[in-house]
Amino acid sequence: MWRYHKIKELLGRMDKRCINITERLEVHRWVARCNIAYLIYQFMYTAYTLSTFFTAIFSGVVPFHLYNPFIDWRESTLNLWIASVMELIPMNGITFPFYFTCDLLKDDCESLALAIFHSHWRSSSRRYKSSLIYFLHNAQMPISFTAGSIFSISLNTNITVAKLAFSVVTFV
């Protein structure tokens, strides 16, 4: 909260630099444009989330297929709606652990190639060696997770999006 007060004070000092009415109108015009851009982004994000949510429900399935041992969504329409809403709420808050897990998987795949190479494979059977070569070849291929084949899923992407969201909210 201290950052909000600090930026408010800084923006207040910057407003004092606007001496005449045309400068103030220009600043207010740009603030209004940024607010509109943020609202358009928020509308698109909400529309996508809700369209995914309702499309899945009207198709008769839960939208994100999270495991819920307490509610059998196949039992009734009411259970489908309850399970879907219970999925929607945490889906908005679990992106960080998912990004973190993707990064851990990438790191594990990179270290797997080294672990395979440093295993005691020289004294092993021919069948084991050929299997090991196959695994080593596949382990050396870089693994990448993408969201809709549009952008990479990684902790770096999550931090970038969070910084952008924080900057937009702070600026607006």
C-alpha positions as CSV (number, residue, x, y, z in Angstrom):
1,M,0.0,0.0,0.0
2,W,3.0,2.3,0.6
3,R,3.8,2.2,-3.1
4,Y,0.3,3.4,-4.0
5,H,0.8,6.4,-1.7
6,K,4.3,7.1,-3.0
7,I,3.1,7.0,-6.7
8,K,0.1,9.2,-5.8
9,E,2.5,11.8,-4.3
10,L,4.8,11.6,-7.3
11,L,1.9,12.0,-9.7
12,G,0.6,14.9,-7.6
13,R,4.0,16.7,-8.0
14,M,3.9,16.0,-11.7
15,D,0.4,17.5,-12.0
16,K,1.8,20.8,-10.5
17,R,4.1,21.1,-13.5
18,C,1.0,21.6,-15.7
19,I,0.6,25.3,-15.6
20,N,-2.1,26.2,-18.2
21,I,-5.4,24.5,-18.9
22,T,-4.3,23.0,-22.2
23,E,-1.5,21.0,-20.5
24,R,-4.0,19.7,-17.9
25,L,-6.5,18.7,-20.6
26,E,-3.7,16.8,-22.5
27,V,-2.8,14.9,-19.3
28,H,-6.5,14.1,-18.6
29,R,-7.0,13.0,-22.2
30,W,-4.1,10.5,-21.9
31,V,-5.3,9.3,-18.6
32,A,-8.7,8.7,-20.1
33,R,-7.1,6.8,-23.1
34,C,-5.1,4.6,-20.7
35,N,-8.3,3.8,-18.7
36,I,-10.1,2.9,-21.9
37,A,-7.2,0.6,-23.0
38,Y,-7.2,-1.1,-19.6
39,L,-11.0,-1.6,-19.7
40,I,-10.7,-3.1,-23.2
41,Y,-8.1,-5.5,-21.9
42,Q,-10.2,-6.4,-18.8
43,F,-13.3,-6.9,-21.0
44,M,-11.5,-9.2,-23.4
45,Y,-10.0,-11.3,-20.5
46,T,-13.3,-11.6,-18.8
47,A,-15.1,-12.4,-22.0
48,Y,-12.7,-15.2,-22.8
49,T,-12.9,-16.7,-19.3
50,L,-16.6,-16.5,-19.2
51,S,-17.0,-17.9,-22.8
52,T,-14.8,-20.8,-21.9
53,F,-16.7,-21.4,-18.7
54,F,-20.2,-21.3,-20.2
55,T,-19.2,-23.2,-23.4
56,A,-17.9,-26.1,-21.2
57,I,-21.0,-26.1,-18.9
58,F,-23.5,-26.0,-21.8
59,S,-21.5,-28.9,-23.4
60,G,-22.1,-30.8,-20.2
61,V,-18.5,-30.9,-18.9
62,V,-16.5,-29.0,-16.3
63,P,-14.5,-26.2,-17.9
64,F,-11.0,-26.9,-16.5
65,H,-11.1,-30.5,-15.5
66,L,-9.7,-30.1,-12.1
67,Y,-10.0,-33.1,-9.8
68,N,-12.7,-32.6,-7.2
69,P,-13.2,-35.7,-5.0
70,F,-16.2,-34.2,-3.1
71,I,-18.5,-33.4,-6.0
72,D,-19.4,-35.8,-8.8
73,W,-20.3,-33.4,-11.6
74,R,-21.7,-36.2,-13.8
75,E,-24.4,-36.9,-11.2
76,S,-26.7,-33.8,-11.8
77,T,-26.8,-30.4,-13.5
78,L,-26.6,-28.7,-10.1
79,N,-23.4,-30.6,-9.3
80,L,-22.0,-29.6,-12.7
81,W,-22.6,-26.0,-11.9
82,I,-21.2,-26.2,-8.4
83,A,-18.1,-28.1,-9.5
84,S,-17.6,-25.6,-12.4
85,V,-17.9,-22.5,-10.1
86,M,-15.5,-24.2,-7.6
87,E,-13.0,-24.7,-10.5
88,L,-13.4,-21.1,-11.8
89,I,-12.4,-19.5,-8.5
90,P,-9.1,-21.2,-8.0
91,M,-8.2,-21.2,-11.7
92,N,-7.7,-17.4,-11.4
93,G,-5.2,-17.9,-8.6
94,I,-3.2,-20.9,-9.5
95,T,-1.2,-19.6,-12.4
96,F,2.0,-19.0,-10.4
97,P,2.4,-22.6,-9.1
98,F,1.7,-23.9,-12.7
99,Y,4.4,-21.7,-14.2
100,F,6.8,-22.6,-11.5
101,T,6.1,-26.3,-12.1
102,C,6.7,-25.9,-15.8
103,D,10.1,-24.4,-15.0
104,L,10.9,-27.2,-12.7
105,L,10.0,-29.7,-15.4
106,K,12.3,-27.9,-17.9
107,D,15.2,-28.0,-15.4
108,D,14.6,-31.7,-14.6
109,C,14.6,-32.5,-18.3
110,E,17.9,-30.7,-18.7
111,S,19.5,-32.5,-15.7
112,L,18.1,-35.9,-16.9
113,A,20.4,-35.9,-19.9
114,L,23.4,-35.4,-17.6
115,A,22.2,-38.0,-15.2
116,I,21.8,-40.5,-18.0
117,F,25.3,-39.8,-19.4
118,H,27.0,-40.1,-16.0
119,S,25.3,-43.4,-15.2
120,H,27.4,-46.5,-15.3
121,W,26.4,-47.5,-18.8
122,R,29.7,-48.8,-20.1
123,S,29.5,-52.1,-18.3
124,S,25.8,-52.6,-19.1
125,S,24.2,-54.9,-21.6
126,R,23.8,-54.0,-25.3
127,R,19.9,-53.7,-24.9
128,Y,20.3,-51.4,-22.0
129,K,22.8,-49.2,-23.9
130,S,20.5,-48.9,-26.9
131,S,17.6,-47.9,-24.7
132,L,19.9,-45.4,-22.9
133,I,20.9,-43.9,-26.3
134,Y,17.2,-43.5,-27.2
135,F,16.4,-41.8,-23.8
136,L,19.5,-39.6,-24.0
137,H,18.6,-38.5,-27.5
138,N,15.1,-37.5,-26.4
139,A,16.3,-36.0,-23.1
140,Q,18.6,-33.6,-25.0
141,M,15.7,-32.1,-27.0
142,P,14.5,-28.9,-25.3
143,I,11.1,-29.1,-23.7
144,S,8.8,-26.2,-24.0
145,F,5.3,-25.4,-22.7
146,T,3.2,-23.0,-24.7
147,A,-0.2,-21.5,-24.1
148,G,-2.3,-22.0,-27.2
149,S,1.0,-22.0,-29.3
150,I,1.1,-18.3,-28.7
151,F,3.5,-17.6,-25.8
152,S,5.8,-19.7,-23.7
153,I,4.6,-20.8,-20.3
154,S,7.4,-20.1,-17.8
155,L,8.0,-18.2,-14.6
156,N,9.6,-15.4,-16.6
157,T,6.4,-15.0,-18.6
158,N,4.3,-15.0,-15.4
159,I,6.5,-12.3,-13.8
160,T,6.4,-10.2,-17.0
161,V,2.6,-10.4,-17.1
162,A,2.3,-9.6,-13.4
163,K,4.7,-6.6,-13.9
164,L,2.6,-5.4,-16.8
165,A,-0.7,-5.8,-14.8
166,F,0.9,-4.0,-11.8
167,S,2.2,-1.2,-14.0
168,V,-1.2,-0.7,-15.7
169,V,-3.1,-0.7,-12.4
170,T,-0.6,1.6,-10.8
171,F,-0.6,4.0,-13.8
172,V,-4.3,4.1,-14.1
